[in-house]
Amino acid sequence: MIVALGALVDPQVVGRVDDQPDQRFRQTTFTNLSTGKTINANTSGPAKKTESADGSLVFASEGLTAIALEPPDAKRFGLPTLFVSAGSVTLSFTAEGDTTSVSLHGHALINVCAALS
C-alpha cells in the first residue's frame, strides 16, 4: 500500500507502509522520488482516531508514528513537516480538516525530509 504521507510537504517524497502478518510491527519506507534515496522506519504505533459528532477529529498515538503536517502548521508548532515521532503525540482537527493543536510528549525521532535530502 502506498500512502502520500509526504504529499502535504513535498510531492517528491512518498511513504510505503508494510504491515507484518502479526500486526505488531509496521514499517514505513520513505523515498525521495528525485534522488531515489530511501529510509526505513518502524512506525508501529499504536494509534487511535476519534471523531466527534461535530466532525472534529482527534488522532492520538504512542510509540513510533509517522506524522505529516502542512508547512504552516509545522512552523506554528515548531515541528518538522514529515517526521517519525517517539512517545505520545495528539493532533486535533476541525471538521474542515484544519489542525487546531499538536501535543508531543516525546520527540521527533526522524525528520524525514532532512534525512532524505
N, C-alpha and C positions, 0 to 999 in steps of 0.2 A: 504494500500500500504506500503510495507516495503522497505526502502531505505538503502543502505550501506554507510551512512554518515561516519561511523567510520572505514570503511574498509581500508582507507589510513593510519589510525592512529593505530588502534588496532582491530584485527579481532574478538575480544570478545565483541565489542560494536556495537549495531545496533540502528537505529532510525526508528520509525514508525510515519509517518505523517498522521494525521487525519484532513481532510478538513471538515469544518462545511457546511451545506447546503447553508448558505447565503454568503459563501466565504469571509467574513470579518474577520474570525478568523481561524488560523491554529495552531494546537497543535502538537508538536513532542514529542514522548515518547522515551527516550534513555534508553537502557537496557544493563547492563553488563552481558553477557551470562555466565560468570564464576560464578558470585555471585548471579545473579537474581535481583540485586538492580536496581531500575528504578528511573528516574526523568522525570517530565513533564515540557515542556517549551512552552510558547506562541512564535510562530515563524511566526507571521502574516505579516511580511514584511512591505510594498510591495518591490518587486524586479523586475529588468528588465535585460534581457540578450540581448546584441547587438553584432552581428557577422559581421566582416568586410569582404570585398571581398577577402582579402588575407588569410582568415581563422582564423585570430586572433579574440579574444573574450573579451568583457568587461562585467562583472557582477556587477551591481550597486544595492544596496538596502538601504532602510531606515527603521527605526523602529527596530523590533526584527527579526533576521535572523540567521539560523543555518549555520555555516561556517566550512568547513573541509579543512585543509591544510596538505600537505605532511610534515613529520617531518623536513626535511632540510629547507623547506620554512617557517614553523612556527618559527624555530630558527632564520632564516635570518631576518624575520620581527618582531621578539620579541612578538609573539602571541602564544596562545595555539594551539594545533593541531586540536582540535574539540571544538568549543565554540558557544555560542549564543551571537551575537553582539547586542548592543543597540546603536542606532544612525546610521549614514551614513557609509557605507563601499563600497569600489570599488576595485574589483580584475581584473587584466588584465592578459590575457594568450596569448601565441603564438599559431600559427596554430597547433603546435605539442602538445599543452597542458601544456607547461611549464609556471609557474607563473612568470610574469615579474614585477608586482607591487601589493602591497596591501596598501590601504589608509583607515584608520579607524578614523573617526571623531565621537568619542563616546568612548565606552569601551566594553571590553569582559565581559558581564553580568554574564555568567555562563561558567566556564571551565568544560566542560562535563566530561572529563576523570578524573579530580581531584574529581569532585562531585560523580562519580561512584566508586571511589577506596575505 
